[in-house]
Amino acid sequence: MPSLKDLRNRIASVKATQKITKAMQMVAAAKLRRAQEAAEAARPYAERMSAVLANVAGSISGSDAPALMTGTGSDRTHLLVVCTAERGLCGGFNSQIARKAREHARALLADGKDVKIMTVGKKGYDMLRRDFGDRIIERIELREVKRIGFIHADEIAKKVIGLFQDGQFDVCTLFYSEFKSVISQVPTAQQIIPAAAPEAAASNGEATAVYEYEPDPASILADLIPRNIAVQIFRALLENAAGEMGAKMTAMDNATRNAGEMIDKLSITYNRQRQAQITKELIEIISGAEAL
């Protein structure tokens, strides 16, 4: 049984931890609002970009479409771009993304495919290197970036497109966590190469507008598809940023409450042990007085 001094030290340690977790919860709550607004603002742009891409792609023949849309004609080699957070202490946020990527990689390997992995975020690399360390071809860390910008997503997109143009892979899938609410983040897998042309929106019985493109649809797609890939990666990074703050806020709130419960239990144990020790000393004093 621990001594009274050990219990006092442990209570003081848990109280210090509780102050830290409470502060981290407040910081995450402050950052969550801005990250959530950025993620929600990026969704309409990404959806509109997909709609424009669908419209342009519908006016071009398959033989004239860029390779980023049609692919290489094979699905032998797959590149998995796994986007996670740079830091932990956010519950199962990172592990859920890594689990979905791990399951996808194992399914591809079981089908005889070749798998290559690019990690964006330190935690994704740490979680995947044990099982797929020899398949990780590049790791990107954004630890020093205070606020994610489109320039960071564009750099990642250029690396991915460069690997595709060098014949390093045939299919590229992006993994991230879509932000739903503070307590809900959904791991998502999205194929970005070949860039599948989304279906045009339903016209609801109305006449569909006909557009003419200059100089030609093929040239527009050659510029639009790389930009769309960068936009989708940017959206994934923003969704991850919001999801990380939401998961961290929830995790730190749980940790703060658990610390409070532990302090209550330790305090009860301390008081009982102290009371028992005082009672024992009184009994010894009384017994000694009666012996005299």
FENFEN-V643376 format. One record per helix or strand of 2 or more residues. SS is the DSSP state (H for helix, E for strand). FROM is the first residue (numbers start at 1). TO is the last residue. If there is no record, write none. Layout:
BEGIN
ss: {SS:SS}
from: {FROM:FROM}
to: {TO:TO}
END
This chain:
BEGIN
ss: {H:H:H:E:H:E:H:E:H:E:E:H}
from: {4:62:67:77:93:114:122:136:150:171:184:217}
to: {57:64:70:83:110:120:135:140:165:181:193:291}
END
